[in-house]
Amino acid sequence: FESGSGTNEQVEELIERMLNDDIYKVIRGHEPEQVDGVYQLADAYNLVWFSYQSNNGRPNLNAVLANDIDMSVIANFTPITRHRDNIDWDGDGTADGVGIGTVYSGTFDGQGHVIRNLTIIVEDGCEAGLFSRCQNATLKNIGFENATVKNTRTYADETTGVRAGVLAGEAYKCVVQNCYSVGNIVVETIHVQCNGLCGEAASSSVRNCYTTFEGAAVSS
């Protein structure tokens, strides 16, 4: 549509087709309805949209799950608010300058709904989970059934990995309540902080939460 060769109607049609394209939705998602400033996440593509927004300058959005969500249509979900410490990855004695400081600090209410068949495989050193890292956030009323979370990155010595959990890689100064993970729960990292909910929950209030995950930190 160079030099105004397309009509407004044609441009609008093209944008609509792009927004509904399956490849586009897997990467960028689909914007959910918003009620009183709270996003109503109703399907997998809404959750992808929420993740994309959180990793592109909007880490404090509030959301609820409007339905149970089956994530099997997303082969590898990108964690909300990807966080990677600025540390010495290559073993040369200095920090590598590749940290990502994003944290989630909003309120995410599952309203008793369940996220099923979630797969997250992180290879770049970010903490792994539905949320990579949360700080001063509230996560509540969220269920998980059948989730696979793997964090494959290791330090240069290949003996230390990165945190992983189904709900969050790390929750710092957060409120976590009424959350659980059941079914086929796989969490893999060689980091000691490896759990069916939060890899680490530091200075946080965790109430009425449980997981059937029984594994220890393992290498993938």
N, C-alpha and C positions, 0 to 999 in steps of 0.2 A: 504494500500500500504506500509506495513512495509518492511524494509530491501530491498527497491528497487524492490519489486515484481511487481509493475506496470510500464508500459511503459510511456514515456513522453506524448504520444498521449492520453493515458487513463487518466493521471493526468489533462491534459488540458481540456479533455471532462468533467471530474468531476467538475472542476472549472467553466466551462461555464454553466453547469447545475445548480450549486449553485447560480451563479450570476443571473440566470433567474428564480430562484424559487420564487414563489409569496410571501411566508413568508419572505424570505431574503430581497426581494425588499421593503416590507412594513417597515422593520426595518432599513436597510442600504441604500435602494434606488438603483439607477442605474446611473453610472457616465455619465454626458452629454458631448456633444462635446464642445471643447474649441477653440475659435477663438481669436487670438491676446491676449491671457491671460484672456479672458472673457468667463465664462461658459454660454452656450446656453441652458436654461432650457425649455424643450419642453413638459414635461408631469409631472404627479404627482410624479412619482418615481425619476425624476431628482430633484424635489424640496425636497423630503425626503433625497436624497444624499447630497444636499447642506446643509440641516439642520444638518445631521449627521457629516459632515466635520466641520461645524462651532462649534459644541459642542465637538470636539475632536482635538483641537489644530490648527484649521485653520479658525479663526473668521473674516478674512479680505479679503476673496475672492470677486471678482467682478463678477456680473452676469447680464444677461438680460433674459426676458421672450421671447422665440422664438414663442410661440403660446398662445392662451387662454388655461387655464389649469383647468380641472375638478378634484377637490380633493375628490369627493365622494367615491373613492376607498380606501381612508385612513380614518379609523374610528376616529382616534385621532392623529392629526399632532403634532409632537414635535416642539416647537418654535425654531427658529434660535437663536443662542447665548443665551441659558438659563441663566438668571441672578436672583440671590436671595441674598437679603441683609443679612449681618451678624448681626442679631438683637436678641433681647430677645423674642423668640417665646413662651417660656413656663411661662413667668411672674415671674421668680425668681430674676430679677434685673440685670442679666448679659447676654451678648451676647452668643449665643449658639454655635458659631464656625462652623456653617454649611452654610456659605455664598458661593455663586458661582459668581465670578467676571467677567464672560465673557461678552463682549460687541461687537456688530458688528460695524465695522468702514470702510467698503468698499463702493462700489457704486452698487446699485441694481436698474436697469432700466427695468420697465415693458414694455416699447416700445408701450404703449397704449393697451396692452393685459389685459385680465381679469382673475382673479382667482375665480372660482365658487365653491360653496358648501364646504367651508373650515370649519372644526370642530376642535376646540382646547379646551381641558379640562385639566386644570392644578390643581394639588392637593398638590404639594410639596413646595409651597411658592415662586416659581419663578414667575416673571411678565409674563403675558399672552398676546400673539399676534403672528402674523406671525413672527415678531421679538420680542424676550423678551425684550432686551434693546439694543439700538443703541447709539453710541457716535462718533461724528465727521464723521458721515455717510451721504451719499446722497441716498435718496429713492425717485424715481420719476416715473411718468407715469404708475401707478399701479391702476387697478380697481378691486373691489371686488363685487361679487353678491352672496347673500345668504350665510352668514357666521354666525357661532355660536362660541363664545369665552366665556368660563366660568373659573373663578378663584375661587376655593372653599375653599382655605386655609384662616384661620383667626388667629389672635393673641390669646393668652390665655384668654383675656377678652371677646372674641367672638363678639366684636363690631367693630373691624377694620380688613379689608381685604387687598388684594394685587392688584396692578394696573392691568387693563385689557383694551385692545383696539384691533381692528381687525388688523390694520397694525403693531402696536407696543405697548407693555406695557408702555415703556418709550423711548422717543427720546430726547437725551441730546446733545446740540450743533450740531444739524443735519440740513441738508437741506431736506425739504419734499415738493415736488411740484407735481402738476397735479395728485393727488391721490384721490380716492373716494370709498365709499361703499354704495351700494344700494340693494334694494330687501328685503328679510327677514333677517334682521340683529339683532342678539341676542348677547348682551354683559352683562355678569352677574358677579358681585363682590359686596361686601359690602364696598369696598374702594370708596371714593368720586371720584377718578380719573378713570372714566369708560366712554369710548367714542367709537364711531364708527370708528375712525381712530387711534389716539394715546391716550392711557390713560393719559399720561403726555407728553407735548412737552416743555421742559425747555431750555431756551437760544437757541432756534431753530428758523429757518426761515421756516414758513409754508405758501405756496403760492398756490392759485388756487386749493384748496382742499375742499371737502364737503362730508357729509354723510347724509343719510336719517334716521339714528338711532335717535330716539326721547326719549329713555328711560333714566331714572336716575339710579344711582347706586342701585342695588337691590341684595338681597340675593337669592342664588339658593337653 
